[in-house]
Amino acid sequence: MAALVMGASPAFAGWSGSVTTTDSHDGGYAHYEASNKTVAVCDHSSDGMRAVARIGSAPWFADANGNNNVCVSKKFDLIKDMNYKLEVCLQDGASGPRKYCNSTWVEF
């Protein structure tokens, strides 16, 4: 996989982070785990929409199987001591508009 470079940061251990969508029932959730460079996206609501996430400029990926308490995880080849934007949204269908997006910054 290609490396994703977003900006320099001070040299210290990376941190994990989580973010939820901005809808009233937190229907989407994304979590970055610094120890294994993995992003998980979870659909927490039976609202007919899928949860989608990305880190940095990587392509969006989805938990499209509905609210079944199983998240979709993906590992990324990140550069150490860099900041990355973790984003999560709800999306209506495979190509519908992304809604209720939210983000946070994480570091590997």
C-alpha atoms as an extended CHARMM CRD file, in Angstrom:
* protein
*
       108  EXT
         1         1  MET       CA              0.0000000000        0.0000000000        0.0000000000  PROA      1               0.0000000000
         2         2  ALA       CA              1.1050000000        3.5690000000       -0.5630000000  PROA      2               0.0000000000
         3         3  ALA       CA              2.2560000000        5.6650000000        2.3740000000  PROA      3               0.0000000000
         4         4  LEU       CA              0.0460000000        8.5590000000        3.4090000000  PROA      4               0.0000000000
         5         5  VAL       CA              1.8650000000       11.7350000000        4.4280000000  PROA      5               0.0000000000
         6         6  MET       CA             -0.1430000000       14.5110000000        6.0550000000  PROA      6               0.0000000000
         7         7  GLY       CA              2.3070000000       16.6260000000        8.0970000000  PROA      7               0.0000000000
         8         8  ALA       CA              5.1530000000       16.5300000000       10.5670000000  PROA      8               0.0000000000
         9         9  SER       CA              4.7580000000       16.2930000000       14.3090000000  PROA      9               0.0000000000
        10        10  PRO       CA              7.0140000000       16.0350000000       17.3580000000  PROA      10              0.0000000000
        11        11  ALA       CA              8.8380000000       12.7120000000       17.7630000000  PROA      11              0.0000000000
        12        12  PHE       CA              6.9470000000       10.6360000000       20.3250000000  PROA      12              0.0000000000
        13        13  ALA       CA              4.8780000000        7.4790000000       20.4000000000  PROA      13              0.0000000000
        14        14  GLY       CA              1.7590000000        7.5070000000       18.2200000000  PROA      14              0.0000000000
        15        15  TRP       CA             -1.7020000000        7.6800000000       19.6630000000  PROA      15              0.0000000000
        16        16  SER       CA             -4.9350000000        5.9320000000       18.8810000000  PROA      16              0.0000000000
        17        17  GLY       CA             -8.1870000000        7.7880000000       18.3540000000  PROA      17              0.0000000000
        18        18  SER       CA            -11.8940000000        7.3780000000       17.7590000000  PROA      18              0.0000000000
        19        19  VAL       CA            -14.5990000000        9.4840000000       16.1790000000  PROA      19              0.0000000000
        20        20  THR       CA            -18.3770000000        9.1530000000       15.7390000000  PROA      20              0.0000000000
        21        21  THR       CA            -20.6930000000       10.6440000000       13.1380000000  PROA      21              0.0000000000
        22        22  THR       CA            -22.6330000000       13.7950000000       14.0040000000  PROA      22              0.0000000000
        23        23  ASP       CA            -26.1440000000       12.3340000000       13.6140000000  PROA      23              0.0000000000
        24        24  SER       CA            -28.3440000000       12.1950000000       16.7080000000  PROA      24              0.0000000000
        25        25  HSD       CA            -27.6940000000        8.4830000000       17.3900000000  PROA      25              0.0000000000
        26        26  ASP       CA            -23.9450000000        8.2120000000       16.5680000000  PROA      26              0.0000000000
        27        27  GLY       CA            -24.7130000000        5.8000000000       13.7180000000  PROA      27              0.0000000000
        28        28  GLY       CA            -21.1290000000        5.5650000000       12.4780000000  PROA      28              0.0000000000
        29        29  TYR       CA            -17.8940000000        5.0450000000       14.3950000000  PROA      29              0.0000000000
        30        30  ALA       CA            -14.2320000000        4.8320000000       13.3320000000  PROA      30              0.0000000000
        31        31  HSD       CA            -11.2470000000        3.8620000000       15.4470000000  PROA      31              0.0000000000
        32        32  TYR       CA             -7.5260000000        4.0210000000       14.6630000000  PROA      32              0.0000000000
        33        33  GLU       CA             -5.2280000000        1.7060000000       16.6140000000  PROA      33              0.0000000000
        34        34  ALA       CA             -1.6430000000        3.0430000000       16.4990000000  PROA      34              0.0000000000
        35        35  SER       CA             -0.0470000000       -0.2010000000       17.7140000000  PROA      35              0.0000000000
        36        36  ASN       CA             -1.0120000000       -2.0860000000       14.5360000000  PROA      36              0.0000000000
        37        37  LYS       CA             -1.8620000000        0.7700000000       12.1060000000  PROA      37              0.0000000000
        38        38  THR       CA             -5.4480000000       -0.4450000000       11.7360000000  PROA      38              0.0000000000
        39        39  VAL       CA             -8.6330000000        1.5480000000       11.1410000000  PROA      39              0.0000000000
        40        40  ALA       CA            -12.0040000000        0.0010000000       11.9980000000  PROA      40              0.0000000000
        41        41  VAL       CA            -15.3370000000        1.4010000000       10.8030000000  PROA      41              0.0000000000
        42        42  CYS       CA            -18.5880000000        0.3570000000       12.4680000000  PROA      42              0.0000000000
        43        43  ASP       CA            -22.2470000000        0.8570000000       11.5900000000  PROA      43              0.0000000000
        44        44  HSD       CA            -24.0780000000        1.3090000000       14.9140000000  PROA      44              0.0000000000
        45        45  SER       CA            -27.5650000000        2.0510000000       13.6750000000  PROA      45              0.0000000000
        46        46  SER       CA            -30.2510000000        0.2710000000       11.6650000000  PROA      46              0.0000000000
        47        47  ASP       CA            -30.9930000000        3.3750000000        9.6140000000  PROA      47              0.0000000000
        48        48  GLY       CA            -30.4520000000        1.9870000000        6.0910000000  PROA      48              0.0000000000
        49        49  MET       CA            -27.1420000000        3.8280000000        5.7340000000  PROA      49              0.0000000000
        50        50  ARG       CA            -23.5950000000        2.4890000000        5.8280000000  PROA      50              0.0000000000
        51        51  ALA       CA            -20.6930000000        3.8310000000        7.8640000000  PROA      51              0.0000000000
        52        52  VAL       CA            -17.6310000000        4.8420000000        5.8290000000  PROA      52              0.0000000000
        53        53  ALA       CA            -14.1760000000        5.8760000000        7.0110000000  PROA      53              0.0000000000
        54        54  ARG       CA            -10.7470000000        6.8360000000        5.7730000000  PROA      54              0.0000000000
        55        55  ILE       CA             -7.4060000000        7.9280000000        7.1560000000  PROA      55              0.0000000000
        56        56  GLY       CA             -5.3510000000       10.6050000000        5.4610000000  PROA      56              0.0000000000
        57        57  SER       CA             -5.9170000000       10.5430000000        1.7050000000  PROA      57              0.0000000000
        58        58  ALA       CA             -6.6490000000        6.7970000000        1.5440000000  PROA      58              0.0000000000
        59        59  PRO       CA             -9.8160000000        5.6560000000       -0.2540000000  PROA      59              0.0000000000
        60        60  TRP       CA            -13.0330000000        5.4540000000        1.7560000000  PROA      60              0.0000000000
        61        61  PHE       CA            -14.0360000000        1.9730000000        2.9650000000  PROA      61              0.0000000000
        62        62  ALA       CA            -17.3490000000        0.8620000000        4.4410000000  PROA      62              0.0000000000
        63        63  ASP       CA            -19.1550000000       -1.2360000000        6.9870000000  PROA      63              0.0000000000
        64        64  ALA       CA            -22.0620000000       -1.9050000000        4.6330000000  PROA      64              0.0000000000
        65        65  ASN       CA            -23.5950000000       -4.9100000000        6.3770000000  PROA      65              0.0000000000
        66        66  GLY       CA            -25.8770000000       -2.9410000000        8.6470000000  PROA      66              0.0000000000
        67        67  ASN       CA            -26.0240000000       -2.8030000000       12.4020000000  PROA      67              0.0000000000
        68        68  ASN       CA            -24.8420000000       -6.3400000000       13.1770000000  PROA      68              0.0000000000
        69        69  ASN       CA            -22.1550000000       -5.4620000000       15.7610000000  PROA      69              0.0000000000
        70        70  VAL       CA            -19.3290000000       -6.4580000000       13.3850000000  PROA      70              0.0000000000
        71        71  CYS       CA            -16.8850000000       -3.7720000000       12.2790000000  PROA      71              0.0000000000
        72        72  VAL       CA            -14.7630000000       -3.7420000000        9.1260000000  PROA      72              0.0000000000
        73        73  SER       CA            -11.0220000000       -3.2470000000        9.6950000000  PROA      73              0.0000000000
        74        74  LYS       CA             -8.2470000000       -2.3040000000        7.3180000000  PROA      74              0.0000000000
        75        75  LYS       CA             -4.4910000000       -2.0140000000        7.8800000000  PROA      75              0.0000000000
        76        76  PHE       CA             -2.5620000000        0.9730000000        6.4860000000  PROA      76              0.0000000000
        77        77  ASP       CA              1.1210000000        1.5060000000        5.7070000000  PROA      77              0.0000000000
        78        78  LEU       CA              1.6520000000        4.7540000000        7.6170000000  PROA      78              0.0000000000
        79        79  ILE       CA              4.8100000000        6.7630000000        8.1690000000  PROA      79              0.0000000000
        80        80  LYS       CA              5.9630000000        6.9990000000       11.7940000000  PROA      80              0.0000000000
        81        81  ASP       CA              5.6960000000       10.3060000000       13.6710000000  PROA      81              0.0000000000
        82        82  MET       CA              3.1730000000       11.7760000000       11.2360000000  PROA      82              0.0000000000
        83        83  ASN       CA             -0.3340000000       13.1640000000       11.8580000000  PROA      83              0.0000000000
        84        84  TYR       CA             -3.2680000000       11.6730000000        9.9620000000  PROA      84              0.0000000000
        85        85  LYS       CA             -6.8690000000       12.8340000000        9.7220000000  PROA      85              0.0000000000
        86        86  LEU       CA             -9.3380000000       10.0600000000       10.6420000000  PROA      86              0.0000000000
        87        87  GLU       CA            -12.7890000000       10.6570000000        9.1170000000  PROA      87              0.0000000000
        88        88  VAL       CA            -16.1290000000        8.8730000000        9.4770000000  PROA      88              0.0000000000
        89        89  CYS       CA            -19.4580000000        9.5230000000        7.7170000000  PROA      89              0.0000000000
        90        90  LEU       CA            -22.7690000000        7.8540000000        7.0050000000  PROA      90              0.0000000000
        91        91  GLN       CA            -23.5060000000        7.1370000000        3.3490000000  PROA      91              0.0000000000
        92        92  ASP       CA            -26.7510000000        6.1820000000        1.6550000000  PROA      92              0.0000000000
        93        93  GLY       CA            -25.7730000000        3.2880000000       -0.6280000000  PROA      93              0.0000000000
        94        94  ALA       CA            -22.4730000000        2.5780000000       -2.3520000000  PROA      94              0.0000000000
        95        95  SER       CA            -22.3230000000        5.8810000000       -4.2220000000  PROA      95              0.0000000000
        96        96  GLY       CA            -24.6770000000        8.1580000000       -2.3000000000  PROA      96              0.0000000000
        97        97  PRO       CA            -23.5890000000       11.3970000000       -0.6550000000  PROA      97              0.0000000000
        98        98  ARG       CA            -21.6680000000       11.2020000000        2.6170000000  PROA      98              0.0000000000
        99        99  LYS       CA            -23.5520000000       12.7800000000        5.5540000000  PROA      99              0.0000000000
       100       100  TYR       CA            -22.9850000000       13.5360000000        9.2450000000  PROA      100             0.0000000000
       101       101  CYS       CA            -19.2060000000       13.5010000000        8.7790000000  PROA      101             0.0000000000
       102       102  ASN       CA            -16.7850000000       14.0620000000       11.6390000000  PROA      102             0.0000000000
       103       103  SER       CA            -13.0100000000       13.8100000000       12.0320000000  PROA      103             0.0000000000
       104       104  THR       CA            -10.1330000000       13.7720000000       14.4890000000  PROA      104             0.0000000000
       105       105  TRP       CA             -6.3350000000       13.7380000000       14.2240000000  PROA      105             0.0000000000
       106       106  VAL       CA             -4.2350000000       10.6940000000       15.1090000000  PROA      106             0.0000000000
       107       107  GLU       CA             -0.5290000000        9.9090000000       14.8950000000  PROA      107             0.0000000000
       108       108  PHE       CA              1.5110000000        6.8440000000       14.1000000000  PROA      108             0.0000000000
